[in-house]
Amino acid sequence: MIKILISYLLALTIIGSGVFLFCALVSLPFWLMWNWLIPDIFGLPIITWLQAFGLWTFIVLIRSSNFNYAKTFNPSKISEDGTELSPFGDNTWNQWVEQIKKNYRA
């Protein structure tokens, strides 16, 4: 019974240490760069290590989305006769909004 308890505590300690080490390794450079550059350039406050990890996590979540900027914000198209086509094509506003919702699961 004691051996099982010790083995679980050891496993929990190893996992917890690994998570802590990962958090430190990914957020430490971000934290140092923020506190070195951002307060002087933009006048924003100095942040703590935990705030840096939260901000880093937020940025990773935003960047990992499957939103295709080029497909949504494409430049205007020119027809064969040289006139600019409507960004909505032959669709009405509501049809265009539904198409965007369908494409991006909004």
C-alpha positions as YAML, in Angstrom:
chain: A
units: angstrom
residues:
- id: 1
  name: MET
  ca: [0.00, 0.00, 0.00]
- id: 2
  name: ILE
  ca: [2.79, 2.41, 0.94]
- id: 3
  name: LYS
  ca: [4.77, 1.49, -2.19]
- id: 4
  name: ILE
  ca: [1.77, 2.28, -4.40]
- id: 5
  name: LEU
  ca: [1.24, 5.63, -2.65]
- id: 6
  name: ILE
  ca: [4.92, 6.52, -3.03]
- id: 7
  name: SER
  ca: [4.92, 5.54, -6.70]
- id: 8
  name: TYR
  ca: [1.84, 7.72, -7.37]
- id: 9
  name: LEU
  ca: [3.40, 10.65, -5.54]
- id: 10
  name: LEU
  ca: [6.62, 10.20, -7.47]
- id: 11
  name: ALA
  ca: [4.75, 10.10, -10.78]
- id: 12
  name: LEU
  ca: [2.74, 13.19, -9.83]
- id: 13
  name: THR
  ca: [5.93, 15.01, -8.85]
- id: 14
  name: ILE
  ca: [7.63, 14.12, -12.14]
- id: 15
  name: ILE
  ca: [4.60, 15.22, -14.18]
- id: 16
  name: GLY
  ca: [4.21, 18.43, -12.18]
- id: 17
  name: SER
  ca: [7.90, 19.22, -12.57]
- id: 18
  name: GLY
  ca: [7.67, 18.60, -16.31]
- id: 19
  name: VAL
  ca: [4.69, 20.94, -16.66]
- id: 20
  name: PHE
  ca: [6.45, 23.62, -14.60]
- id: 21
  name: LEU
  ca: [9.63, 23.26, -16.65]
- id: 22
  name: PHE
  ca: [7.68, 23.50, -19.91]
- id: 23
  name: CYS
  ca: [5.87, 26.64, -18.71]
- id: 24
  name: ALA
  ca: [9.15, 28.20, -17.64]
- id: 25
  name: LEU
  ca: [10.91, 27.38, -20.88]
- id: 26
  name: VAL
  ca: [8.22, 28.72, -23.21]
- id: 27
  name: SER
  ca: [7.29, 31.84, -21.25]
- id: 28
  name: LEU
  ca: [10.67, 32.96, -19.90]
- id: 29
  name: PRO
  ca: [11.98, 34.37, -23.22]
- id: 30
  name: PHE
  ca: [8.60, 36.01, -23.88]
- id: 31
  name: TRP
  ca: [8.59, 37.52, -20.38]
- id: 32
  name: LEU
  ca: [12.14, 38.86, -20.67]
- id: 33
  name: MET
  ca: [11.54, 40.35, -24.12]
- id: 34
  name: TRP
  ca: [8.27, 41.96, -22.99]
- id: 35
  name: ASN
  ca: [9.80, 43.55, -19.89]
- id: 36
  name: TRP
  ca: [12.82, 44.73, -21.87]
- id: 37
  name: LEU
  ca: [11.05, 46.26, -24.89]
- id: 38
  name: ILE
  ca: [7.33, 46.88, -24.43]
- id: 39
  name: PRO
  ca: [7.36, 49.27, -21.41]
- id: 40
  name: ASP
  ca: [9.89, 51.58, -23.09]
- id: 41
  name: ILE
  ca: [8.37, 51.49, -26.57]
- id: 42
  name: PHE
  ca: [4.63, 51.50, -25.86]
- id: 43
  name: GLY
  ca: [4.45, 52.57, -22.21]
- id: 44
  name: LEU
  ca: [2.69, 49.37, -21.13]
- id: 45
  name: PRO
  ca: [3.37, 47.92, -17.67]
- id: 46
  name: ILE
  ca: [5.90, 45.28, -16.75]
- id: 47
  name: ILE
  ca: [4.28, 41.84, -16.48]
- id: 48
  name: THR
  ca: [4.89, 38.88, -14.20]
- id: 49
  name: TRP
  ca: [6.10, 35.47, -15.34]
- id: 50
  name: LEU
  ca: [2.62, 33.99, -14.90]
- id: 51
  name: GLN
  ca: [1.06, 36.81, -16.95]
- id: 52
  name: ALA
  ca: [3.65, 36.16, -19.66]
- id: 53
  name: PHE
  ca: [2.69, 32.50, -19.75]
- id: 54
  name: GLY
  ca: [-1.01, 33.39, -20.00]
- id: 55
  name: LEU
  ca: [-0.36, 35.90, -22.79]
- id: 56
  name: TRP
  ca: [1.84, 33.40, -24.63]
- id: 57
  name: THR
  ca: [-0.91, 30.76, -24.35]
- id: 58
  name: PHE
  ca: [-3.48, 33.24, -25.65]
- id: 59
  name: ILE
  ca: [-1.30, 34.08, -28.66]
- id: 60
  name: VAL
  ca: [-0.75, 30.39, -29.44]
- id: 61
  name: LEU
  ca: [-4.50, 29.74, -29.32]
- id: 62
  name: ILE
  ca: [-5.25, 32.65, -31.64]
- id: 63
  name: ARG
  ca: [-2.54, 31.72, -34.14]
- id: 64
  name: SER
  ca: [-3.57, 28.08, -34.26]
- id: 65
  name: SER
  ca: [-7.04, 28.84, -35.60]
- id: 66
  name: ASN
  ca: [-7.85, 27.76, -39.17]
- id: 67
  name: PHE
  ca: [-9.02, 31.20, -40.28]
- id: 68
  name: ASN
  ca: [-7.83, 31.93, -43.83]
- id: 69
  name: TYR
  ca: [-7.17, 35.67, -44.09]
- id: 70
  name: ALA
  ca: [-6.29, 35.57, -47.78]
- id: 71
  name: LYS
  ca: [-9.56, 33.86, -48.67]
- id: 72
  name: THR
  ca: [-11.67, 36.32, -46.69]
- id: 73
  name: PHE
  ca: [-9.88, 39.59, -47.40]
- id: 74
  name: ASN
  ca: [-8.94, 39.04, -51.03]
- id: 75
  name: PRO
  ca: [-8.24, 42.07, -53.23]
- id: 76
  name: SER
  ca: [-10.92, 43.33, -55.56]
- id: 77
  name: LYS
  ca: [-11.34, 41.45, -58.81]
- id: 78
  name: ILE
  ca: [-11.34, 43.03, -62.25]
- id: 79
  name: SER
  ca: [-13.70, 41.80, -64.97]
- id: 80
  name: GLU
  ca: [-12.70, 41.21, -68.59]
- id: 81
  name: ASP
  ca: [-13.90, 44.65, -69.65]
- id: 82
  name: GLY
  ca: [-11.71, 46.35, -66.98]
- id: 83
  name: THR
  ca: [-14.43, 47.24, -64.47]
- id: 84
  name: GLU
  ca: [-14.20, 46.27, -60.83]
- id: 85
  name: LEU
  ca: [-16.50, 43.43, -59.80]
- id: 86
  name: SER
  ca: [-18.59, 43.62, -56.65]
- id: 87
  name: PRO
  ca: [-16.97, 41.79, -53.71]
- id: 88
  name: PHE
  ca: [-20.35, 40.10, -53.16]
- id: 89
  name: GLY
  ca: [-20.54, 38.78, -56.72]
- id: 90
  name: ASP
  ca: [-24.15, 38.14, -57.73]
- id: 91
  name: ASN
  ca: [-25.15, 37.42, -54.12]
- id: 92
  name: THR
  ca: [-27.17, 39.66, -51.88]
- id: 93
  name: TRP
  ca: [-25.77, 40.77, -48.53]
- id: 94
  name: ASN
  ca: [-27.61, 38.00, -46.63]
- id: 95
  name: GLN
  ca: [-26.39, 35.32, -49.05]
- id: 96
  name: TRP
  ca: [-22.85, 36.61, -48.65]
- id: 97
  name: VAL
  ca: [-23.08, 36.54, -44.84]
- id: 98
  name: GLU
  ca: [-24.43, 32.98, -44.93]
- id: 99
  name: GLN
  ca: [-21.58, 31.95, -47.21]
- id: 100
  name: ILE
  ca: [-19.02, 33.39, -44.78]
- id: 101
  name: LYS
  ca: [-20.72, 31.61, -41.85]
- id: 102
  name: LYS
  ca: [-20.66, 28.35, -43.77]
- id: 103
  name: ASN
  ca: [-17.01, 28.69, -44.78]
- id: 104
  name: TYR
  ca: [-15.76, 29.58, -41.29]
- id: 105
  name: ARG
  ca: [-18.29, 27.73, -39.13]
- id: 106
  name: ALA
  ca: [-19.30, 30.97, -37.39]
...
